[in-house]
Each structure stands twice: as C-alpha cells, then as structure tokens.
Amino acid sequence: MTLDKLQNRIKALLFYLILTIVCISLFPAANMLLNRIPAQDQTVQPLPGCTQALEDLLDSMTVTSLQQPLPQGYRTETADGETVFISPSALLGVLMEEEIQLIPSGWKEQPEIMQAVLMRVIGLHSALLERMGDRTEGMSDEQLGSSCWLTAKDCEEMARTFTSADLKTIDADLLAVAECASPYFLSNNGKLIGQCGSLSLSRIYDRLQAGETSLEIWKQQCGDTVQLESAQNP
C-alpha cells in the first residue's frame, strides 16, 4: 500500500472516530467502545534507556513526518471473537509478549537488546498498518464503524493471537517501549513495507549480535531506500 492510500484511510478512520465521539452522549455503546482503549497516559513510565536507544536508531535513518496523525486506536479482533478498540502501543505490546520471553531477561538495561526490541516494534507496526490499510480500503464509513480493521488471523500471522483478558496484563516495560516507538513505521519509495514485520525479535537480536547494524538489517529486508515515517496519535 502507498503512503497516499494510507493517508486516505487514516482520514476516513479519523472521520469515523470524530463521529463516534460526537455520538457518545447519544449512544452509550460508542462510549463503551472508546473506553476499551487501554488507559496509558497516566500509567506508562518511560524506560531510562529507551529514549536514547530510539534516538540512536533514528540517527541512522532518514525520517519524514506523515501529514495525517495515526488513529488513537485500531478496531482489532481478539482470539475469543471480541472486537476491541485498542491503542497502537497496547496492540504492539500484547503482540510481542511471547517474543520478549525468548531474549535475555535484562533487555531493558542493555542498549543493543533495547535496539532490537525497538526495531521489532517499528517493523511490526509497519506490517500492521499495511494490513489495516489493505483491509479497510474501499470500506464505507458505516463499514469502518462495524468491521474489524485487523482480524485475529492478521495478528496471528504477524505475531500471535491474544484474548481480551491479555490486554489487562501487558508487561509495563514492554508497553513503555511500544509507546516510545509506536509513532514510527517504515516505507520504501512511498510505499508501506510490511515485509519488515516478518523479522522476529530473536532474529533481529541475533543479527545485531553478529555485528550487523540496524540500517544494514533493514536495507537487506526492506530495500536500499528504506526510511522511517513518523506520525503521532491525535
């Protein structure tokens, strides 16, 4: 999917969100939907090494800003068949909870491992945005409000499935890293490059351990003109 198409999809999704907010006072179900976004602003504490590791990562890349902000949440299907409206960082955090168990336990104190985690967050987010854009392309406003933007199968193919209960127990450190990196995703010549999300955390960590740089890894996986896009949540 091209960035132009992504921006058109984001515009449509944001329009749907505005309509939802306007209707809160009239439709209690709309309020329930928004309340399903895991509350993070007051609870997520930044990790000391995360900001510096992200800055080091960004220094090696070309970074541009998307004109449209990202939606504050994604309509996502869980493994138990429920549709939840979940923030990007919470979705990334819950999808990575199994992978984080496969790397050394002191990852948050080790800059190289922290870099691997950030790279996985950004690559996975790129894949999620590509899949979400493809899935919602052509949907009407009504369909955007009633359909999943990401299915349980989408999540499983890119990382794992999760249940609604899993959203209540996301590791706080992992959530903090996901919050730190969630504004970023990868593009190549104006196109989203979801294949960057196919590199697992363990594989990224192994390649960094073998002496490859983050830019070398992404160029090999995503193309020589890979760059980072940045888009904040509203």
Phi, psi and chi 1 to 4 in degrees:
 res  aa     phi    psi   chi1   chi2   chi3   chi4
   1 MET       -  139.1  163.4  166.9  -78.3      -
   2 THR   -81.1  160.4   64.3      -      -      -
   3 LEU   -64.8  -33.1  -69.4  179.0      -      -
   4 ASP   -61.0  -44.3  -72.6  -19.3      -      -
   5 LYS   -66.4  -38.9  -74.4 -174.2  176.4 -179.5
   6 LEU   -60.5  -44.1  174.6   64.2      -      -
   7 GLN   -62.6  -37.6  -70.2 -165.7  117.8      -
   8 ASN   -64.1  -40.2  -71.5  -23.8      -      -
   9 ARG   -66.4  -40.9  -76.6  -69.3   82.8 -159.0
  10 ILE   -62.7  -41.6  -72.8  174.4      -      -
  11 LYS   -57.4  -44.9  -72.4  178.8 -177.4  178.0
  12 ALA   -65.2  -41.6      -      -      -      -
  13 LEU   -66.2  -41.1  -62.4  177.0      -      -
  14 LEU   -64.8  -37.9  -70.1  173.1      -      -
  15 PHE   -62.0  -41.8  176.9   70.3      -      -
  16 TYR   -62.2  -41.6  158.7   71.9      -      -
  17 LEU   -64.3  -40.4  -68.7  176.5      -      -
  18 ILE   -61.7  -43.7  -69.2  170.9      -      -
  19 LEU   -61.2  -39.4  -72.5  179.1      -      -
  20 THR   -62.4  -45.2  -58.7      -      -      -
  21 ILE   -63.0  -42.9  -66.9  169.8      -      -
  22 VAL   -60.6  -33.8  169.3      -      -      -
  23 CYS   -87.8    0.1  -68.1      -      -      -
  24 ILE   -55.3  -44.7  -76.1  176.0      -      -
  25 SER   -69.4  -20.6   61.2      -      -      -
  26 LEU   -97.8  -29.5  -61.0  177.2      -      -
  27 PHE  -127.7  104.6  -61.3   97.4      -      -
  28 PRO   -56.0  -30.4  -24.9   34.2      -      -
  29 ALA   -62.2  -33.6      -      -      -      -
  30 ALA   -64.7  -40.9      -      -      -      -
  31 ASN   -64.2  -40.3 -166.0   29.6      -      -
  32 MET   -61.2  -38.8  -69.1  175.3   60.1      -
  33 LEU   -63.0  -47.6  176.8   63.6      -      -
  34 LEU   -65.9  -33.4  -72.8  178.5      -      -
  35 ASN   -70.2  -10.4  -75.0  -20.7      -      -
  36 ARG   -82.4   -3.4  -74.6 -179.3  179.5  173.7
  37 ILE   -73.1  119.3  -56.3  175.9      -      -
  38 PRO   -56.4  127.8  -25.4   34.4      -      -
  39 ALA   -69.7  123.4      -      -      -      -
  40 GLN  -127.3  -30.2  -63.1  161.0    9.9      -
  41 ASP   -55.9  -35.5  -67.0  -19.7      -      -
  42 GLN   -92.7  -11.9  -68.7   78.0   30.0      -
  43 THR  -113.0  -26.8   58.5      -      -      -
  44 VAL   -80.5  119.7  176.1      -      -      -
  45 GLN  -102.8  131.3  -61.9  -63.3  -38.2      -
  46 PRO   -63.7  141.6   22.3  -31.9      -      -
  47 LEU   -80.7  139.5  -67.3  178.0      -      -
  48 PRO   -55.0  -40.6  -26.5   35.0      -      -
  49 GLY   -88.6   -7.6      -      -      -      -
  50 CYS   -71.4  -45.8 -175.9      -      -      -
  51 THR   -61.6  -44.5  -58.3      -      -      -
  52 GLN   -66.3  -41.2 -175.9   58.4   55.1      -
  53 ALA   -63.3  -37.5      -      -      -      -
  54 LEU   -68.2  -42.2 -179.2   60.7      -      -
  55 GLU   -60.6  -41.5  -71.2  178.6   -1.2      -
  56 ASP   -62.6  -38.8  -67.4  -18.4      -      -
  57 LEU   -67.3  -44.2 -173.3   62.5      -      -
  58 LEU   -66.8  -32.0  -61.0 -178.7      -      -
  59 ASP   -62.2  -25.4  -76.5  -16.4      -      -
  60 SER   -88.9   -1.8   67.1      -      -      -
  61 MET  -124.7  158.6  -58.5  -75.3  -67.4      -
  62 THR   -82.0  127.3  -61.0      -      -      -
  63 VAL  -121.7  126.4 -176.5      -      -      -
  64 THR  -122.6  161.2   58.9      -      -      -
  65 SER  -105.9  129.5  -64.1      -      -      -
  66 LEU   -71.2  142.7 -161.6   68.4      -      -
  67 GLN   -68.3  -32.4  -66.2  178.8    0.2      -
  68 GLN  -101.6  141.7  -62.2  -64.9  -35.4      -
  69 PRO   -72.6  158.6   28.9  -35.5      -      -
  70 LEU   -75.2  151.7  -65.0  173.3      -      -
  71 PRO   -59.1  151.6  -22.4   33.4      -      -
  72 GLN   -75.0  -10.9   61.5  177.4  -49.4      -
  73 GLY  -159.4  160.3      -      -      -      -
  74 TYR  -118.3  133.1  -57.1  151.8      -      -
  75 ARG   -76.4  111.1  -76.5 -179.2   58.5   90.8
  76 THR  -128.2  137.1  -53.2      -      -      -
  77 GLU   -85.6  135.2 -177.6 -175.6   30.3      -
  78 THR   -94.4  170.0   66.1      -      -      -
  79 ALA   -65.3  -24.3      -      -      -      -
  80 ASP   -92.5   14.4   43.1   -5.5      -      -
  81 GLY    85.3    5.5      -      -      -      -
  82 GLU   -89.5  148.8 -175.3  177.3   -2.1      -
  83 THR  -101.7  122.9  -62.3      -      -      -
  84 VAL  -118.0  150.0  -66.5      -      -      -
  85 PHE  -101.6  103.3 -167.1   57.5      -      -
  86 ILE  -121.4  138.5  179.8  173.1      -      -
  87 SER   -65.4  152.3   67.5      -      -      -
  88 PRO   -54.6  -43.8  -27.4   35.9      -      -
  89 SER   -67.9  -38.3   54.2      -      -      -
  90 ALA   -66.2  -40.0      -      -      -      -
  91 LEU   -63.5  -45.6  178.1   57.7      -      -
  92 LEU   -63.7  -40.8  -70.0  162.2      -      -
  93 GLY   -63.5  -45.8      -      -      -      -
  94 VAL   -69.8  -32.6   75.2      -      -      -
  95 LEU   -69.1  -25.0  -71.2  178.7      -      -
  96 MET   -97.0    1.7  -72.6 -178.1   57.6      -
  97 GLU   -63.8  -31.4  -77.4 -143.9  -38.3      -
  98 GLU   -77.3  -39.3  -69.9 -176.6   -7.3      -
  99 GLU   -65.1  -34.7  -69.5 -174.4   75.0      -
 100 ILE   -66.3  -20.7 -153.3   71.3      -      -
 101 GLN   -74.6  -13.3  -54.3  -59.0  -39.9      -
 102 LEU   -95.4    1.0  -57.0  177.6      -      -
 103 ILE  -117.7  165.8   61.2  174.3      -      -
 104 PRO   -52.8  141.8  -28.6   35.7      -      -
 105 SER   -65.7  -23.2   57.8      -      -      -
 106 GLY   -90.9   31.0      -      -      -      -
 107 TRP   -60.0  -33.1   59.7  -90.6      -      -
 108 LYS   -73.7  -14.3   55.8 -175.8  179.8  -67.1
 109 GLU  -100.2   -1.0  -72.9   87.5   22.6      -
 110 GLN  -115.8  111.2  -59.8 -176.2   50.4      -
 111 PRO   -54.2  -39.6  -26.7   35.9      -      -
 112 GLU   -67.3  -38.2 -171.1  174.7   72.5      -
 113 ILE   -73.6  -37.7  -51.1 -179.8      -      -
 114 MET   -58.9  -39.7  176.4   69.9   76.8      -
 115 GLN   -61.7  -41.0 -174.7  179.8   66.6      -
 116 ALA   -61.7  -41.4      -      -      -      -
 117 VAL   -64.6  -43.8  177.0      -      -      -
 118 LEU   -62.4  -41.2  -71.5  168.5      -      -
 119 MET   -62.6  -39.3  -71.0  179.1   65.1      -
 120 ARG   -66.7  -41.4  175.3   55.0  173.3  155.9
 121 VAL   -58.7  -47.5  170.5      -      -      -
 122 ILE   -67.5  -43.1  -67.9  170.1      -      -
 123 GLY   -63.5  -42.3      -      -      -      -
 124 LEU   -65.9  -40.2 -176.8   55.5      -      -
 125 HIS   -63.2  -38.1 -161.9 -164.0      -      -
 126 SER   -59.7  -44.3  -54.5      -      -      -
 127 ALA   -66.0  -40.5      -      -      -      -
 128 LEU   -63.1  -43.5  -68.7  171.5      -      -
 129 LEU   -65.4  -40.3  -75.1  170.5      -      -
 130 GLU   -62.4  -47.0 -177.6 -175.4   54.3      -
 131 ARG   -64.7  -42.1 -172.8   68.4   61.0   89.7
 132 MET   -64.4  -42.0 -174.8  172.0   69.5      -
 133 GLY   -62.8  -43.7      -      -      -      -
 134 ASP   -65.2  -40.0  -70.5  -17.5      -      -
 135 ARG   -69.8  -35.2 -175.7  168.4  -62.6  -76.4
 136 THR   -94.1   -5.6   61.1      -      -      -
 137 GLU   -59.4  128.1 -171.9  169.8    8.5      -
 138 GLY    87.0   -5.4      -      -      -      -
 139 MET   -71.5  143.7  -77.1 -172.3 -178.6      -
 140 SER   -78.1  169.1   64.4      -      -      -
 141 ASP   -58.2  -39.9  -68.0  -23.0      -      -
 142 GLU   -63.2  -42.3 -178.5  179.1   -2.3      -
 143 GLN   -66.7  -36.5  -70.4  171.8  -40.4      -
 144 LEU   -61.2  -32.7  -73.5  172.3      -      -
 145 GLY   -83.5  -10.6      -      -      -      -
 146 SER  -122.6  -11.9   59.8      -      -      -
 147 SER  -106.9  157.2  -57.8      -      -      -
 148 CYS   -75.0  139.6  -69.2      -      -      -
 149 TRP   -88.0  -23.8  -53.9  -18.1      -      -
 150 LEU  -138.1  130.0  -69.1  165.0      -      -
 151 THR   -92.6  167.8   66.9      -      -      -
 152 ALA   -60.3  -34.6      -      -      -      -
 153 LYS   -66.4  -39.5 -175.6  176.5 -179.7 -178.9
 154 ASP   -56.4  -48.5  -68.5  -29.5      -      -
 155 CYS   -63.5  -41.1  -64.1      -      -      -
 156 GLU   -64.8  -41.7 -178.1  177.8   23.5      -
 157 GLU   -66.3  -29.2  -71.1  176.5   -8.4      -
 158 MET   -96.5  -22.8  -73.9  179.6  -89.0      -
 159 ALA  -157.8  -74.6      -      -      -      -
 160 ARG  -166.3  167.5   71.2  165.3 -173.3  134.1
 161 THR   -89.0  163.8   57.2      -      -      -
 162 PHE  -149.8  158.8   62.5   91.5      -      -
 163 THR  -103.9  169.7   66.5      -      -      -
 164 SER   -61.1  -35.1  -56.5      -      -      -
 165 ALA   -65.9  -31.3      -      -      -      -
 166 ASP   -62.4  -26.9  -68.6  -28.1      -      -
 167 LEU   -68.5  -17.9  -61.9  176.1      -      -
 168 LYS   -88.4   -7.7  -58.9  175.3 -177.8  178.3
 169 THR  -128.2   28.3   58.5      -      -      -
 170 ILE   -65.9  133.5  -55.8  173.6      -      -
 171 ASP   -55.9  128.2  179.2   84.0      -      -
 172 ALA   -63.6  -39.2      -      -      -      -
 173 ASP   -67.5  -41.2  -69.2  -26.3      -      -
 174 LEU   -66.2  -39.3 -175.9   54.6      -      -
 175 LEU   -63.3  -37.4 -176.4   58.4      -      -
 176 ALA   -64.9  -39.9      -      -      -      -
 177 VAL   -67.5  -41.9  175.6      -      -      -
 178 ALA   -62.7  -38.7      -      -      -      -
 179 GLU   -63.9  -38.5 -179.9   79.4    5.7      -
 180 CYS   -65.1  -40.6  179.2      -      -      -
 181 ALA  -101.2  -10.0      -      -      -      -
 182 SER   -63.0  -21.7   62.4      -      -      -
 183 PRO   -70.2   -7.9  -21.4   34.2      -      -
 184 TYR  -110.0  145.7  -60.7   94.7      -      -
 185 PHE  -153.2  171.0   56.1   95.0      -      -
 186 LEU  -107.0  146.0  -65.0  157.2      -      -
 187 SER  -139.3  165.4   69.7      -      -      -
 188 ASN  -147.7  113.7 -169.3  -25.2      -      -
 189 ASN    52.7   44.4  -72.0  -34.5      -      -
 190 GLY    79.6   11.0      -      -      -      -
 191 LYS  -122.8  143.2  -67.2 -176.5  178.2 -179.1
 192 LEU   -66.3  143.9  -75.1  168.0      -      -
 193 ILE  -123.1   81.8   37.9 -179.7      -      -
 194 GLY   -64.4  -19.5      -      -      -      -
 195 GLN   -65.2  -18.8   70.0  -96.9   31.5      -
 196 CYS   -63.8  -23.2  -74.9      -      -      -
 197 GLY   -77.4   -4.8      -      -      -      -
 198 SER   -82.3  -10.7   63.1      -      -      -
 199 LEU   -81.9  117.1  -83.9  178.6      -      -
 200 SER   -72.5  164.3   68.3      -      -      -
 201 LEU   -60.8  -43.7  176.3   55.3      -      -
 202 SER   -62.0  -40.0  -66.5      -      -      -
 203 ARG   -67.4  -42.0 -178.0   59.3 -178.9  147.2
 204 ILE   -61.5  -45.6  -66.7  170.8      -      -
 205 TYR   -60.6  -44.3  173.2   62.4      -      -
 206 ASP   -61.1  -40.3  -71.4  -16.9      -      -
 207 ARG   -71.3  -36.5  -68.1  177.4   64.9  168.5
 208 LEU   -65.3  -39.8  -71.3  172.8      -      -
 209 GLN   -63.2  -30.8  -73.2  -72.6   95.1      -
 210 ALA   -80.3   -1.7      -      -      -      -
 211 GLY   105.7   -2.4      -      -      -      -
 212 GLU   -74.1  147.8  -69.9 -174.0   72.5      -
 213 THR   -88.1  164.8   67.4      -      -      -
 214 SER   -60.5  -40.9   56.9      -      -      -
 215 LEU   -66.3  -39.5 -174.9   55.9      -      -
 216 GLU   -62.7  -41.3  -72.7  171.2  -19.0      -
 217 ILE   -63.6  -47.0  -66.9  171.0      -      -
 218 TRP   -69.5  -36.4  -90.8  -24.5      -      -
 219 LYS   -64.0  -42.1  -80.3 -172.3  174.0 -176.8
 220 GLN   -65.4  -36.4 -169.4  -82.0  -30.8      -
 221 GLN   -86.2  -33.4 -174.9   72.0   18.3      -
 222 CYS  -121.3   -5.9  -48.8      -      -      -
 223 GLY   111.0  153.5      -      -      -      -
 224 ASP   -65.7  -23.9  -72.3  -21.3      -      -
 225 THR   -99.6   23.4   56.4      -      -      -
 226 VAL   -61.2  141.4   60.4      -      -      -
 227 GLN  -147.1  166.0   66.0  179.2   40.8      -
 228 LEU   -98.1  138.0  -80.5  166.5      -      -
 229 GLU  -107.9  146.9  -57.0  -73.8  -18.5      -
 230 SER  -125.0  132.9  173.1      -      -      -
 231 ALA  -150.7  121.4      -      -      -      -
 232 GLN   -82.5  161.3  -60.6  -68.0  -33.7      -
 233 ASN   -79.2  149.3  -61.3  117.8      -      -
 234 PRO   -67.5      -   25.3  -33.2      -      -
